[in-house]
Every structure is written in structure tokens, then in C-alpha cells.
Amino acid sequence: ISTDYAQWEYIYFADSAADELCQLTDCEFRYGGQNLDGVILVDDASPLLERCLFTNSTVGVVTREEGGEPILRHCVFTGCSTGLRSLNNGRAHIVECCFVGNTDYGVLANEFTDALGSLQVRACWWGAADGPGGFGPGSGDGVSEHVNYTFWTDYPSCDNIVAVEVQPELPSFLSISAPSPNPFNPRTKIQLALPEPARTKATVYDMRGRLVRRLLLGAELPAGHHDLIWTGVDNAGRQVSAGVYLLRIEVGKYVTIRRLALVK
């Protein structure tokens, strides 16, 4: 697939799709949504999308008709023109997702004619503690009319461990990857391989040693493979400036430092 913006079209869920089989978990969708149809296009179906990333695309998810009711939990929409778009009474169920750095809207909905009221978006992070912009009250990613965005979280809820990969065999030794991509924008990932459960801390500092972001506070992670994500925000949810940052990772008694270069 080309790595240019919006170079492929979409994955399509229609009325012939069996809902219990339509589950996408820990997926990354990039460079899609050609012709503004969205990376995920849903008609009369209810796929489950959990802990998925949508970026560098025109629109992340489009519900195109009544009966299109995808379930989105813990998904991240960033670097798109619009995160999610609702047309013709299509109603996504959106819970605890993150909309950060989308240029036009986080969520865009046409007027509904099914007498069920506005589109409900619950407990999401909009990139700013004061909530969504547009028709919302804050300075975060915009919402349109016909979107009920209350209540929102006032902290970046999608910024720590977003994926746990199940492997048939556990790692035989501790491994911490280099950040990828690096330099990065809007996010970078470090892969952890733990041969046994371990208390793990991950903290981002600037080059002067000042605390920027706590990613992990010392929780015990299970043995296995984990992805650690930083989206370039501080503890207050503000986007930090471009520059070099230091990520300190502590796994048990082992300590290592990774350099992260954020570009704008």
C-alpha cells in the first residue's frame, strides 16, 4: 500500500456481515479513505472496533445509513481530516475514544430524522481538558451540530498501553525496542517483551530533566508483548513543542533511556 495520504479506499461492512464475526482489535489504519468514504465504511452492520488507530486518512469511520451501528471502544483518531462521520441516521456507539489533531472535525454528524436525537459520544478525550471545539465549548478537536459529547474526560485517556499482543510463547528474555517511528509525529511506539510479570514505569522528560508525561506509574504488567505509546502530550493533555525528549523506562530493577524526537 502506498504511504501517501488517502491512497486506498475502505474496508466495507454491509448487511450481510455477521456481527459476531466482525471484530477488529489492536489494528492500525493508515493512508485510506480515498473519495471521502472513510477507512471503515459501515452500512447496515454493527462491527466492533476496539483499540484501533486511524491516522493519515481522510475520514476514519463513516456510518452511511440507518442500521449502521459500529461499536468503537478505546480507539484513537488522529491526523485525519475527520475522525468519524455519521450520515443518513447511521449511529456509531462511541465510548472512551480519543480525537486529537484531526484538521476538520473529531466527529461530524448530519441531522438525524429518526426521532432518536443527537449522536451520543461518551467519555472521550478531545485533545484538550476543556473539551471539544467546533460546536463544543472547548479548544479540542471539533464536533458538529447533532453530536452530544458530554461528558468528556479532561485527561489523555488513550496515551499509555493501548495494545497487548497475545503470543503462543512468552519471551525468553527482557527486550525493549527502539522507538518507532523516530523522529515521529503524531505518535511513537516502544515494544516491551517481558519474560515474567514486572512492575513497569515509563516517564517522559525534556532535555532539562523536567517531567513532561507519566505513561506508566509502576503497574505490574503481565508477561508477554506490550506496546507503549506516546502521542506527544504532557500530563495536562497539552501538545508539547517539537524537540528531543527522554523516555525513562524501569522494568523491575532494570532502567534504560530512549531518546524521542518530536517533529512538527
N, C-alpha and C positions, 0 to 999 in steps of 0.2 A: 504494500500500500504506500502510495506517495505520502511523504511527511509534510506536504504543503496544506494550507488551510482549506478544509472542506473539499477534499479530493475524492471522496466516495460518498455514497448516498445514505442508506439507512438499513437497520435491522427491523423487520416488519412483523408485528403481531396482529393477527386478524381473528375473526370469529371462529375459525377452525382450530385455533390453538387451544390445547388442553391446559387450563390454568395451573394444574398441579405439576405440569412438566415445564412451565415457563418460569424458570428461576435463574437469575444471573447474580452471582455473588463474587465480590472482590475482583471485578473486571475494570479495565481502563479503556475508554473510548476516546480516540483522538482523530482529528483531521476529517471528520464526517459531516453529514448534514448538507450535502450538496442540494441545491434547489430549495433550500429553506425547509425541507421536510423533517429535519431532526435526525439525530443519530439513532434514536429509538422512536419508531412510529407505531402508535397503538390505535387500532380501531376498536372493534367490539371484543376486547380481551382484557385480562387482569394479570399481567405478568408481575412477578416480584423482583424488584431490583434492590439489592442490599449491598452497602459498602462499595458502590461503584463510583468511578471518577469519570466526569465528562469535561473535556477541555479541547481547546484549539478547534472548535467546531462552530457552525452557525447557530444551531439550536440543539440542546442536549436531548430533551424528550418532548414529543408532540403527541397529545391526545386529540384525535381528529374527528371523533363522532361520539354521540351518546352511547354508553356502554363501554367506552374506552376508559378503564379504571385501573391503571397500573398502581402498584404499591411501591413507594420509594421510601427506604429507611436508611439513614446514615450515609447518604450519597453526597458527593461533592461536585458542584458545578462551578467551574472557574475558567476564565479565558475564552468564554463563548460570547456570541452576540446576545443570546438569550438562553437562560438555563432551562426553563420549562415553559411550554406554550400550550394553552388549552383552547380548543376550537369546538364549536357545534355541540356544546353540552358534555364534552369529554371531561371527566373528573378524576384526576390523579389523587391518590391518598399520599400526602407528603408529610413525613414526620421526622424530626431531628436530622434534617439535611443542612448542608452549608452552601450558600450562594455568595461567592466572593470574586470580585474582579471581572464580572460579566459586563460588557460595554453598554448594552441597551436595557435589558431587564434581567432580574433574577427570575421572576415569574410574571408571565404575560397571559391574561385571560380575556377572551371576548365575553360579551354579555351573555348570560345564561337565560334560556327560555323554558327551563324545565321546572320552575317554581321551587327549586331546592336552595336558592340563594347563592351566595358567592362561593368561590373555591376556597376550601379550608386548608391552610398551611400551618402546621403546628410545631412549635418548639424548635424553630430553625435559627441558624446563625446567618446574618446578612452582611458580615464583614465590618460591622460597627456596633458598639454597645447600645447606641440609641435607636437601633432597629433599621428597617428597610427605608430606602429613599423612594423617589417617584411619588406615588400616591400614599406612601407611608410617611411616618413622622421623622425619620432619622436620616443618616448620611450614608447608609449602606447600599447594597445593590437594590435596584428599583423594583417595585411592584406596580402593576397597573390597577385600574379600577377592577371591581368584581373579584378581588382577592382579599380574603380575611386572613391576615398574617399574625394575629395575636394568638397566643403570646409568643414572644421571641426570646431566645437566650441572649444574654449580654456578655458571653464569652465564646471563644472559638472552640466549639464542641467537636469539630472534626479534625483536630490537629495533632492527635497522638497516634496510638496504634489503630490503624484502620483495617488491617488485614492479618489474619492468622492462617497460614497455609498448612493444610493437613498433609503430612508426608507418611508413606508407608514405613519408613525407617527414620529414627531420630538421628540427629547429627552426632558424630563420634567425638567432636571437639568444638570448642567455642570459636565462632567466627563472626567478625563484624566487617561488613563490606565498606568499600569507599562510597561516598555519596554519589547518587546518580539521579538526574544529571548534575554536573558541577563544572562550570557555573550553571545556575538554574534560575528560572522564572516560569511559572509561579510557585513551584514546589519541588522539593528534592526528597529522595528516599534512601534510607540506610537499611540494609538487611541484616538481621541478627539471627544467628543459628546457635541455639542453646542446647547442649547435650543433657542438661538436667535443669530443674526449676531453679531460678535465681532472682533475687531482688535486683531490680534494674532501675537506675536513674539516668536521665538524659536531660541536659541543660544547655541552652544556647547562651553564649556570652559575646559581647562585642570585643574589639581588639584592645580596649582599655580594661577589660576584665569585668565590665558591668553586666549584671544579669539582664538578659533580654526575654527569654522564654523558657519555662519549665515544661518539658514534654512528658517526662515520666518522673514521678515523685518517689520512687522506690518500691513500687508494687512488685509482687512476685509473679514473674511470667512463667508459664509452663514450658517444659522442654519442647523444642520444635523450632520452626522457622517463623519469624515475625518481620513485618515491615514497619519501620519507624519513619513518620512523615513530618516534615516541617514546611509550612506554607508561607514563611516569611512574615509572620505577625508576632507581636510581643505579647506579654501577659495581659495587656489591656485590650487586645484584639486589634491593635493598630498595625498597619503595614509599616515595616521598617524600611529605612533607606538602603539604597544599593551599597554594597561593600563586602568586606570579608568578615565572617563570624566564626567563632569556635564552638564546636559541639563537644561537650564532655560527656562521655558515656561510662557509667560504672556498672559492671556486672559482677555482683559479689565483691571480691577484693580486687578485681581486675579493673584498671582505669585506662582509657585511651582518649585521644583528642582527634577530631576530624575538622578540617578547615572547609567552610562553606562559603562560596562566592555568589552573592545575590546580585543579579544584573537587572536593570530596568529597560 
